[in-house]
Amino acid sequence: MGTSRNGTILVVDDEEIMREILETLLTREGYDVRLASSGAEGLEMARALPFDAAIVDIMMPGIDGIATLDELKRIDEDLAVVIITAYGSIESAISAMKAGAFDYITKPFKNEEVVVVVRNAMERRRLVHENRNLRQNIQERYHKFANIIGKSPRMRQVFDLIIQAAPSRSTILIQGESGTGKELVARAIHANSSRSERSFVTVNSGNLPPDLLESTLFGHVKGAFTGAVYPKKGMFDLADKGSIFFDEIGNVPLETQAKLLRVIQERDFMRLGGMETIKVDVRIIAATNVDLRQMMEEGKFREDLFYRLHVISIQLPPLRDRKDDIPLLVHHFLEKYGEENRKRDLEVMPEALDLLTEYDWPGNVRELENVIERAVVLTPGARIGVELIPDHVKKAPNFHMPQFVVPPEGISFKDVITDFEKRLIESTLEAAGGVQKRAAELLHIKPTTLNEMIKRYEIRPRRKRNPNGNGPAAAEPAAAQPEPPAESGTSIIE
């Protein structure tokens, strides 16, 4: 940026009188003005000095205005470039706008017109820098408060929503699969809000029976139920002037949902067994890994509560949909667990990183974190190779739809799909070592669904040959049998 209080402007024009007019006009407005008599000279100055805006004549010998504009934008993509054009070359000015010019001025121009256009250009420059600084600051705050890692387009959308939503008091619904980082996003929203100095209270919605959950949320009076010897304040009291986060809101019982709706609407509640209305100022953030709309249709979730929570919705992508972020996450977890285990300068070898990138991660970021922690703990040196990657990650199958040739008499669609499903399940079970739960995770279906399909297709366990080749060895674990305990360090947290 320039030294002037209003900014620095580069004027590029081959006419000396025009350069002098613009210099006098803009200097009077408080700008620091630098002059160039050709496109080549202007580009040389732009490479040496930072500018806030540039005014470029479109018709110049040598490097013309369009070519100068194009190169200026390469030097500084945020530079606001204003094109000067003669009345008869408006089409060229429009082409310049399409190429990235901020605006254009036609000759002969009025002084006031130039001042307004330049002022608007400088304001745009200021807003671009403020927005970039805001994004950078909030990214730093993520790393500091919530360890949200990601540069993929999907995660940038999440960051944008956090930036926009954090300052408000609106309720927020965070949706995403288990392990995608819903609580981290909730904490980032709180940390970047005006409530950041107040409490952030987390409610594990599905771990308590209704009466105990209501007592936990709203508190109770003495004698409200058997064992209520003393009055007790609830989590809404603790979260007053702060934020309260409902993890897995879909698990909240219907009777408690009605009382939660009242808090959102009226900003007050009553303690369990009490009659007094207590006012509260709380920002409510909820998260779910289930389809609340489907639960509404099934009568398991209140429609009015859903729409109260769904004021602002943030959808977190699964890790398989943002694989560009996997190297960043791996580096972050290497540093985190390397420091915990006093191991420095750890590195994942390219072959191992390829395996991590190709895997679909049904347990999302949480599963990846577990795999890296295990590798850091077990590695004898600074390099983490393929041997430290769990088998279920290394053996994850990459399926390709087979090519079918339709005979003249046609082909049974049902038979083809049935055959493919059966082969897909057999291959996945083999990759998962016969463990149904792991195979279900690879296929992104419920274990009970997989078990039903195994029985329907009569899939049998395959037998291994003895090492000496003398007949079959003991059968591999049957796919329909209960799975053995998972190896330490390779389990998936749900």
N, C-alpha and C positions, 0 to 999 in steps of 0.2 A: 504494500500500500504506500501511497505517496505521503509526503511530509505535510501537505496542506491540510487544514482542518476539514475542508470539503472533499478532498481527494485529488488525484492526479489524472490528467487527461492527455492522451496522445492525439495530435492533429496531423494527419497525413494528406497533403495536397500539393500538387505540382505548381499551383499558382501562388506566387508570393503574396499578392494582395489579399487573397482569401485566407491565407495562414495568418496574416497580420490582423485581419478583422476578427477572426475567431479567437486569437490570442487575447486581443483587447477586451472582447466581450466576456470571455470566460474568466479571465483574470479578475475582472471587475466583480464577478460573482463569487470570488473567493477560491477558485480552483488553481492548482499548480499546472501550468500548461507547458508541454514539450512539443516542438515542431519538427516535422520531417518533410522533405521536399519530394520524396519518392516512396514507393512501396518497399523497396529494398532497404532504404534508410530507416523507415518506420519499423520494419521487422527486426533490424539490428538493435534498435533502441528497446523494443519490446522484450527481446531476449536478455538484455542487460538490466532492465529496470522493471519493477512491477507497476502496472497501471490499473486504474479503476474503470476507465472507459476510453474508447478511441473513436475519433471522427475521421472517416476515410472517404476521400473523393472516389467516385466509381470510375471515372474516366481519367486514367493517368498513363503516360508512356512507360514502357517496360512492364513491370508487374502491375496489373490493373487492380481496381478496387476489390473485385470478387476474389481474385487470387490472394490479395493481401488479407482480406477477411478470413478466408479459409485457413491461412497459415497463422494468423493471430489467434484463432480459436484452438489451433493445435498447441500453441504456446500456453494459452490460458483459456480453458473451456468456459470459464465464468465471465470472461471479459465482455462487457456490454459494448458492442460495436454499432455506431450510427453511421449510415451511408449518406453521402451528399450526392445528389443526382440532378441533372438538368431536367426540365419539365418534359422534354421529349423522350426521356429514357426511363420512364416509370416502370416499364416491364422489366428492365434490368434491376431496378430497385426491389421489385417484388421477388425476383430470383434471389437477390441477396438476402431478403427476409427468410426465404425458404432455406438458404444456406446457413442461417444462424444469426443474421443481423438483428439487433434489438429493434431498430426503427430506421426510418430514412427521412431526409429533409430535401425538399426540392429548391433549386435555384430559380429565381431570386428568393431568398428567405427573409423573414422578419426576425429581428433580434429576439423578440419574446418567444417565438417558436423554437429557436435553438435552445434557449434557456430552459423551457419546459421539457423538451425532449431529453436534454442532458440530465436535468434533475430527476426525471423518471428513470433514466438509465442508472444513475448513481443509487437510487432507492432500490432498484432491482438487485444491484450488486450487493448492497447492504443486507437485503433480505436473504439472498443466497448464502452469504457468509454466516449470518445468524443461524439459519437453518442447519448449515453444515456443523457449526460449533455446537448447536443443541444436540444434534445426532451424536456427535463425538462425545460430548459430555455424558449423555445418557448411556452410551455404550460403555464408557468407563465406569459409570455407576452400576451397570449390570454386572461387570466383572467384579466390582468391589462388594456389592451387596447380594448378588444372586447367582453369579457364575453362569449367566446365559451366554452361550457361545454359538456364533453362527454368522455367516456372511452371505448365505444363499438368498435368492430372491424371496423364497417363502418366509425366511426368518426376518428379512428386512421389512416385509409386510407386517409381521408381528411387532417389530420394533416401532414402526410408524403408528400402529394402533395404541401401543403403550404410551408413546409420546403424546398422542392426542387425548387419550382417555384419563391418564393419571391425574391431571389437575382438577377434573370434575368430581362431583360427589355421586355420580350415577352408579347404579349397580352394574356389575360386570360378570358375564358368564364365560368361563374359560373351558373350551371343549378340546378333547384330545385323548389318545390312547394312554394306557398306563405307561409311566416311564418317560413321557415326553417333556416333563418339567412344568406342570401346571402350577404347582406351589411356588416355583421360582419366579414365574411370571407374576403371580399374585404379589409376591414380596417386592418385585421390581415396581409394580404399580404403586404400592404403598410407599416405597422408598422415594419415589419421584413425585409424590403428592404433597399437599400442604399438611398432611397428617403424619408425615414421616417421623416427627419427634414423639408421636404418641404410640400406643400399643398396637401391635399386629398380633391378633389372636387367631389360632387355628383350631377348627372344630373337626374332629374325625367323625363324620356324620353317621356312619353305619355301625359303630362299635358298641352302641348302648341301646338298651330297651327304651321305649318311648318315655316312660315316667322319669327315668334317670337322665335321659337326654334333655328333657324339658327343664329338669332341676339344674343340670349343668349349664344350660343356655341362659335361663331366666332367674335362677336361684330359687329358694323356697323359704317359707316362713316356718317358725317353730310349730311342730305338730302337723305339718302338711301330709306326712305319711309316716308309717312305722319306721322309727330310727331317726326321724328329723328332730333331734333333741335341741339343736341350735339353729337360728336363722342363718341363711347362707346367700351370698351374692353370686350371680352367675357370670358367664363369659361376656354377655352384653354389657354388664357393668364394667368389666375389665377393659372392654374395647371402646368405651365411651370416648368420643373425640378422635378415635383411631379407626382401624379397619378390622373386620372380622371375616375370616376365610373359611367357607364351608367346603371341605374336601369331599368329593363324591356326594353332591347334594341329592342325587337320585336315591340314595339310601335313607333319606329322612322319611319317617313314617307319615302317613297322610294327616293324622291328627296334629302332629307337630308342624306340618306344612302350613296349616291354617293360622297358627300362632305366629309363625315366621312371616307370613304374608302381612299380618297386622303391623309387625315391627317395620316392615318396608314401607307400608302405606301411611301409617300414623306416627311413626317414630316414637312409639311407646310400647310398653308391655307390662304384664302383671306377674309377680312371682308365683310359683306353684303354691296353691293354697291361700294366696293373699287376695286382697281386694283393692289395694292401692295401685294406681297407675303411675308408672315411672317413665319419665321422658329420657330419651337417649339420642345421641348424635353419632351414628356409626355408618361407615362406608362398608357395604356388603359386597364381597367378591365370592363367587361360587365356582366350583369346577365339577366336571363330570366326564366319565369315559364311556357313558352309555347314551343312547338316543332318547332324550327326554320327550321328543314328540311322539315316539312310539309308546313310551310309558304313559303319556297323556291319553292316547287312544285306548290303551289297556286299562285305564282308570287307576293307574298307580302313581300318577303325578298330577297335581292340580294345574289346570290350564291357566288360571289367573296368576298363580305363582310363577309359572314358566315365563309369562310375558312381562312380569315385574322384574325377573332376573335377566331377561334377554334384552335389556336396553342397549347394552354394548356387548357384542360377542367377539371373542378372540379364539380362532381355530388354530390349534398347534399342529403342525404337520408331523407325521411319524418320521422316524429317522430314515426309513427306506425311500422317502420322497425328498430328502435333502442330503443326499450322499456326498455332495460337495463339502459339507461341513464336517465329515468324519475325520479328515486329517487334522483339522483345528481342534476337535474334541479330543482326539488321541493325544495331541501335544499338551493340551490343558491337563488331562488326567495323568500324563507322564510326570509333569511338573508337580502336580498335587501329591501324588503318592510317592514320587521320588523323594520329595522333601520329607514326607512322613516317615519314610523308611531309610532316610539318610543315604540315598543313592542319587548321585549327580550325573548330569549330562547323559541321560538315558536316550536311547534312539530305537525306534521300531524299524526293522529292516524292510526294504521295498516289497519283498515277497510277502511278508506278514501283513504289511499295510494293504496290499492288494486283496488279500483274503478278507480283511476287516471291511474293506470298501465294497466288496462283492456281496457280502452277507446282508440279509434283509432285516435283521435286528427286530424280531417280534417283541422283545422287551425294551426296545427303543434305547434312549440315551442311558437309562439306568443299567441295562444289560451291558452296553459297551463299557461303561465305567467299571462294572464288576470284572469284565474280562481284562481290562488294562490293569486294575489293581492286582489281580491274581498274577499277571505277567511280571509286574514290578516286584512283587514279593518273591517270586520264584526264580527270577533271572540271576544267574551267578555273576554276570558282568554288566556292561553298559548297553549291550545290544540285545534287543528282543527279536528273536527269530520265529520262524514258522512253528518250531517245536513247542513254543509256549502259547500257541493259539489253541483253544479247546477244540476237541474233535468235532463237536456239533457245528462249529463255525467253519472248520476246514472241509467238512463233508457235506455242507449245504448244497443240495443239488440245484443245477441250473436247467430248468425244464424248457424244452422247445416243442411247440405243437407239431406233431408229425404231419407229413404231407400225405394226402389221400388221393388216389386216382379213382374217380367214379366210373364203375363199369357201365356198359350199355343198359343193363337191366336195373341200374340204380343202386343205392346203398342205404342201409338202415341207419338213420341218424342216431336213434336210441342205442343201437348196438355199438356204434363207433364211440359215443360218449361214455358208455358203460365200460368199454375196453380201456379207454384212455384213463378214466377215473381209477380203475383197478390198478393199472400199471403205475400211475402216479403215486398212489398210496403205497404200493409195494416198494417203489424206489425211495420214497421218503422214509418209510420204516427202516429200510436198510441203511440209509444215511444217518438215521437217528439211533442206530444200534438196537432197534427193536423197542425203544422206549416210546410208548404212545404219547405221553404228554409232550415230549420234545418234537415228535412228528407233527402233532396238532399245532404246535407253535410255528413250525416251518410252513404249514399249510394255512395258517391263520384261521383255524376252525376250532370249535370246542372239543375237548377230549371225548366227551360223550358222543358227539356227532361222529368223530373218527371211529370210535368203538362200534357204533351201529353200522357204519359203512364196511368195516372189517368183517363183521358177522354176515352182512348182506352178500358181500362178494366172496365169502368163505376163503379169506386170505389166510394161508398157513405159514408158520415160521419156516424159514429156509435152514437147511442143515449145512454145516461146515465139514470139509474133509479133514481127516487126520493129517498131521504134518507128514507122516511117512506114507500117506496114500493108501493105507490098508483099510478101506471101508470108511463109513461115515463116523464122524465124531458125534458128541452130544449135540442135540438140537440147540439152535440159538433161542434166546428167550422168545416165547410166543408173543405175537403182537397183541393178542387179546388178554394176555396175562397182566397182573399188576406189575408196574414198573419197579425196577430196583432203585435204591437211593441214588441220587445224583452225586457225581464226584465233587469233592470239595472245591469250591471256587468257581464251578461252572454252572451253578444253578441260576435260574432267571427269576428275579424278584418281580412279583406281580403287584 
